[in-house]
Amino acid sequence: MASNAIHEMISAFAAGCMDRKNHKTFREYVEDGGEMPVGELGELQNVISLLPVILELEKPTPELKDKVAKRLISLQDEIKDKIKATKQSTKTAAKTVISNIDEEELRLTPAPEPTRVEDIPPRPTSPKTRGTEFYETAKRVNPPAPTQTYDLPPRTINDLKDNAVSNSIKYIWFALILAFLVLASGLIIVYLSPQEYSGKIAELEGRISSLNEEVVSTRELVVRFDDLIQFMTYEDIKIIHLNPTDNTTTGYGKLMVSFKHREGLLELKNMPSLGSDQAFQIWLISDGRSYSIGSYVPSRAQRYISISDLPYLPNNIIEMVRVTIEPLTGSEIPQGPAVLFGSLNEVPPAATPRRR
């Protein structure tokens, strides 16, 4: 390949304007290890890549844009006019052809008697050409003439109505048959699998009963601790621990009071048994006088006994709380034996000094 041709091929390849034949020749030359100028292809590609940056973008003038737009609009109108003219000419030609056709030519006419093969005179022989063998061996056979024609009567509106009614009756019968099949299949399923459904029903009933039991237990728990929950919302709660008066009594308890709201909660455990006409009466001792805050009989179902209407006493003058056994109707002053006692202002035990 000559040197000038090499330079031209490199320039065309870098610019991307090489045709297929030259591109194939140039690729074979490169693959065969032909000599090429060092760095020329890279320099050309760099220069060509900078052309979009160097060249300025020329914008057409508004007058030229208007001329092009008007020309495009005129071409569009000309194309539409040509399409309309072509359609009109096609319609006119079709009407002319249809009007020239005679109605008698469309009717069926009896065909002539078929010509027998023996009556056909032999054609003069001529030199055979390619493609004439089939036509020389073919025999012309005319179709037989129709023996009878049938005219279909026109359909009336009543016929259409009858047809619609018959179709609707068919649809109704189809729907009835389908409903019967669905009902029969449902009855068969219910009849064949009663044990499965009964087992599921029993399982659901067991789950419902267990859920009912959980609801009842939760409700009882809420009712049982409802007083405690409401009482714990008070901000001035004092807790008094009730201890047995002697070693013979195993009972103990706890009294929680709110002097601001004049309410309290009493908890008694392992208390001695009472007679049918006896109750535990709680007393507040202040300045040697006893103030009753009620008589109560504990029960297993009620853990906390609610106390209301506490006497108007400041908590700093209350010396002691005492629980005694009194008649069921209550006493004005303590008369029965004391079983529990507690102090409102308990003094914490002194801390034992550490040895150094």
C-alpha positions in Angstrom: 0.0 0.0 0.0 1.5 3.4 -1.1 2.3 6.0 1.6 -0.3 8.5 0.3 -2.9 5.8 0.3 -2.0 4.9 3.9 -2.4 8.5 5.0 -5.8 8.8 3.2 -7.0 5.6 4.7 -6.0 6.7 8.2 -7.7 10.0 7.7 -10.9 8.4 6.5 -10.9 5.8 9.4 -10.3 8.5 12.0 -13.1 10.7 10.5 -15.5 7.7 10.3 -16.3 8.1 6.6 -14.7 4.9 5.3 -16.9 2.6 3.2 -17.1 -1.1 3.8 -14.7 -2.2 1.1 -11.9 0.2 2.1 -12.6 -0.6 5.8 -12.0 -4.3 5.2 -8.8 -3.6 3.2 -7.5 -1.3 5.9 -8.3 -3.8 8.7 -6.5 -6.6 6.8 -3.5 -4.4 6.3 -3.3 -3.6 10.0 -3.8 -7.2 11.0 -1.1 -8.4 8.6 1.4 -6.0 10.4 1.7 -3.4 7.7 3.7 -0.3 8.2 1.8 2.8 9.6 3.0 6.3 10.5 3.7 6.4 14.2 1.1 8.4 16.2 -0.8 9.8 13.1 -4.0 7.9 13.9 -4.1 9.1 17.5 -3.4 12.7 16.5 -6.1 12.7 13.9 -8.6 11.2 16.4 -7.7 13.9 19.0 -8.2 16.7 16.4 -11.5 15.3 15.1 -12.8 15.0 18.7 -12.0 18.7 19.3 -13.9 19.8 16.2 -17.3 20.1 18.0 -15.7 22.4 20.5 -13.8 24.6 18.0 -16.6 25.0 15.4 -19.4 27.5 16.2 -23.0 26.5 16.0 -24.8 28.4 13.3 -28.4 29.1 13.9 -30.8 29.9 11.1 -32.5 33.2 10.9 -36.1 33.6 11.9 -37.0 34.5 8.3 -35.5 31.2 7.1 -37.4 29.3 9.8 -40.7 30.9 8.7 -40.1 30.0 5.1 -39.3 26.4 5.9 -42.4 26.1 8.1 -44.7 27.7 5.4 -43.2 25.3 2.8 -43.9 22.3 5.1 -47.5 23.4 5.7 -48.0 23.9 1.9 -46.6 20.4 1.2 -48.9 19.0 3.8 -51.9 20.6 2.2 -50.8 19.4 -1.2 -50.5 15.8 0.0 -54.0 16.0 1.6 -55.5 17.4 -1.7 -53.8 14.6 -3.7 -55.2 11.9 -1.3 -58.7 13.4 -1.6 -58.5 13.5 -5.4 -57.3 9.9 -5.5 -60.1 8.7 -3.3 -62.7 10.7 -5.3 -61.4 9.3 -8.6 -61.4 5.7 -7.2 -65.1 6.1 -6.1 -66.1 7.5 -9.5 -64.4 4.7 -11.3 -66.0 2.1 -9.1 -69.5 3.6 -9.6 -69.0 3.6 -13.4 -67.9 0.0 -13.4 -70.9 -1.1 -11.3 -73.4 0.8 -13.4 -72.1 -0.7 -16.6 -72.7 -4.2 -15.3 -76.0 -5.5 -16.5 -78.2 -7.3 -13.9 -79.1 -10.0 -16.4 -75.4 -11.0 -16.6 -75.4 -11.7 -12.8 -78.1 -14.3 -13.0 -77.4 -17.9 -13.2 -77.9 -19.3 -16.7 -77.9 -23.0 -17.6 -74.6 -24.1 -18.9 -74.3 -25.6 -22.4 -74.1 -29.4 -22.9 -70.7 -30.8 -22.0 -68.5 -31.3 -24.9 -67.2 -34.8 -25.2 -63.5 -35.4 -25.5 -64.0 -37.4 -28.7 -65.6 -34.4 -30.4 -62.6 -32.1 -29.8 -60.6 -32.0 -33.1 -57.0 -32.6 -32.8 -54.7 -29.6 -32.7 -52.0 -29.2 -35.2 -48.7 -30.4 -33.9 -46.1 -27.7 -33.2 -42.7 -27.9 -31.7 -42.9 -28.3 -28.0 -41.7 -25.5 -25.8 -41.0 -25.5 -22.1 -44.1 -25.4 -20.0 -46.6 -26.6 -22.7 -46.7 -30.3 -21.7 -49.4 -29.7 -19.0 -51.7 -27.8 -21.4 -51.4 -30.4 -24.1 -52.4 -33.2 -21.8 -55.2 -31.3 -19.9 -58.8 -32.1 -20.8 -61.5 -29.5 -20.7 -64.5 -30.7 -18.7 -67.5 -28.3 -18.2 -69.6 -28.4 -15.0 -73.1 -29.8 -15.2 -76.0 -27.4 -15.4 -78.1 -26.8 -12.2 -81.3 -28.8 -12.3 -83.2 -26.7 -9.8 -82.9 -23.3 -8.1 -84.2 -22.5 -4.6 -85.4 -19.1 -3.4 -85.1 -18.5 0.4 -88.1 -16.7 1.9 -87.3 -13.4 3.6 -87.0 -13.3 7.4 -89.6 -11.2 9.2 -89.6 -9.5 12.6 -91.7 -12.3 14.1 -89.1 -14.8 13.1 -86.4 -12.8 14.8 -88.5 -12.5 18.0 -89.1 -16.3 18.0 -85.4 -16.9 17.5 -84.6 -14.5 20.5 -87.2 -16.2 22.7 -85.8 -19.6 21.9 -82.3 -18.4 22.7 -83.4 -17.0 26.0 -85.2 -20.3 26.9 -82.0 -22.1 26.1 -80.0 -19.8 28.4 -82.5 -20.3 31.2 -82.3 -24.1 30.9 -78.5 -23.9 30.8 -78.5 -21.7 34.0 -80.9 -24.1 35.8 -78.8 -27.1 34.9 -75.7 -25.4 36.1 -77.3 -24.4 39.4 -78.6 -28.0 39.8 -75.0 -29.3 39.3 -73.5 -26.9 41.8 -76.2 -27.7 44.4 -75.7 -31.4 43.9 -71.9 -31.2 44.2 -72.3 -29.2 47.4 -74.7 -31.8 48.9 -72.3 -34.6 47.9 -69.4 -32.8 49.6 -71.4 -32.2 52.8 -72.7 -35.8 52.8 -69.3 -37.4 52.2 -67.3 -35.4 54.7 -69.5 -34.9 57.9 -66.8 -36.3 60.2 -64.2 -33.8 59.0 -66.6 -30.9 59.5 -67.7 -32.1 62.9 -64.1 -32.5 64.0 -63.3 -28.9 62.9 -66.5 -27.6 64.6 -65.5 -29.4 67.9 -62.0 -27.9 67.6 -63.4 -24.5 67.1 -65.8 -24.9 70.0 -62.9 -26.0 72.3 -60.9 -22.9 71.3 -64.0 -20.7 71.9 -64.5 -22.1 75.4 -60.8 -21.7 76.2 -60.9 -18.1 75.1 -64.0 -17.5 77.2 -62.2 -18.9 80.2 -59.3 -16.6 79.6 -61.6 -13.6 79.2 -63.4 -14.5 82.5 -60.1 -14.9 84.4 -58.8 -11.6 83.0 -62.0 -9.9 84.0 -61.8 -11.3 87.5 -58.1 -10.2 87.7 -59.0 -6.7 86.6 -61.9 -6.5 89.1 -59.7 -7.8 91.8 -56.9 -5.3 91.3 -59.0 -2.4 90.1 -59.1 -0.8 93.6 -55.3 -1.1 93.9 -54.7 0.4 90.4 -56.9 3.4 91.1 -55.5 3.8 94.6 -51.9 3.8 93.3 -52.6 6.9 91.3 -52.6 9.0 94.5 -49.4 11.0 95.3 -49.5 10.9 99.2 -49.7 7.2 99.9 -48.5 6.0 103.3 -47.8 2.3 103.9 -48.2 0.9 107.4 -47.0 -2.6 108.1 -49.2 -4.5 110.6 -47.3 -7.0 112.7 -48.7 -9.6 115.2 -49.0 -8.5 118.9 -47.6 -11.8 120.2 -46.0 -15.0 119.1 -49.2 -16.9 119.1 -50.6 -14.9 116.2 -49.3 -15.8 112.7 -51.2 -13.2 110.9 -49.9 -10.0 109.3 -51.1 -7.3 107.0 -50.5 -4.0 105.4 -52.5 -0.7 105.5 -52.1 1.9 102.7 -53.7 5.3 103.3 -54.1 8.6 101.5 -55.1 11.3 104.0 -55.5 13.8 101.2 -58.2 11.7 99.5 -59.4 10.1 102.8 -59.1 6.6 101.4 -57.2 3.4 102.1 -56.6 -0.2 101.2 -56.2 -3.0 103.8 -54.5 -6.4 103.2 -54.8 -9.1 105.8 -53.1 -12.6 105.6 -53.1 -15.7 107.8 -55.5 -14.1 110.2 -57.1 -16.1 113.0 -60.6 -17.5 112.4 -63.6 -15.4 113.4 -66.9 -16.4 114.8 -70.1 -15.9 112.8 -70.8 -12.7 114.7 -67.2 -11.3 114.8 -65.1 -9.0 112.5 -61.8 -7.3 112.5 -62.0 -3.6 113.4 -59.2 -1.1 112.5 -58.4 1.8 114.9 -56.2 4.9 114.5 -54.6 5.8 117.9 -53.9 9.5 118.4 -53.2 11.3 121.8 -54.6 8.2 123.7 -57.9 8.2 121.8 -59.0 5.5 119.3 -60.7 6.4 116.0 -62.5 3.5 114.2 -62.1 3.3 110.4 -64.4 0.3 109.9 -65.0 -3.4 110.5 -64.2 -5.9 107.9 -64.3 -9.7 107.3 -61.6 -10.9 104.9 -62.5 -13.2 102.0 -60.4 -15.2 99.6 -61.9 -13.6 96.5 -61.0 -10.0 97.8 -57.4 -9.5 98.4 -57.5 -5.7 99.1 -60.3 -4.2 101.3 -61.3 -0.7 100.3 -61.6 1.9 103.2 -63.3 5.2 102.7 -64.2 8.2 104.8 -61.1 8.3 106.9 -61.3 10.7 109.9 -59.8 14.2 109.5 -56.6 13.6 111.4 -53.1 14.9 110.4 -50.8 12.0 109.8 -48.1 13.5 112.1 -50.3 13.1 115.2 -51.3 9.4 114.6 -49.3 7.3 117.0 -50.4 3.8 116.1 -52.7 1.6 114.0 -54.4 -1.3 115.8 -56.5 -4.3 114.6 -58.9 -5.9 117.2 -61.6 -8.6 117.1 -64.9 -6.9 117.8 -68.6 -7.8 117.3 -69.9 -7.8 113.7 -71.8 -4.6 114.3 -68.7 -2.8 115.5 -67.7 -1.1 118.8 -67.3 2.5 119.7 -64.1 1.8 121.7 -61.7 -1.1 121.4 -63.0 -4.0 123.6 -61.7 -7.2 122.0 -58.2 -8.6 121.9 -55.7 -6.9 119.6 -54.1 -9.1 117.0 -52.1 -6.6 114.8 -50.5 -3.3 115.3 -48.4 -0.9 113.3 -46.8 2.6 113.5 -47.4 5.3 110.9 -44.0 7.0 111.5 -41.7 4.1 111.9 -38.1 4.9 112.9 -35.6 3.1 110.8 -33.1 1.0 112.8 -29.8 2.6 113.5 -26.9 1.6 111.2 -24.2 -0.5 112.8 -20.9 1.3 112.8 -18.2 -0.4 110.8 -15.0 -1.5 112.3 -11.9 0.2 111.3 
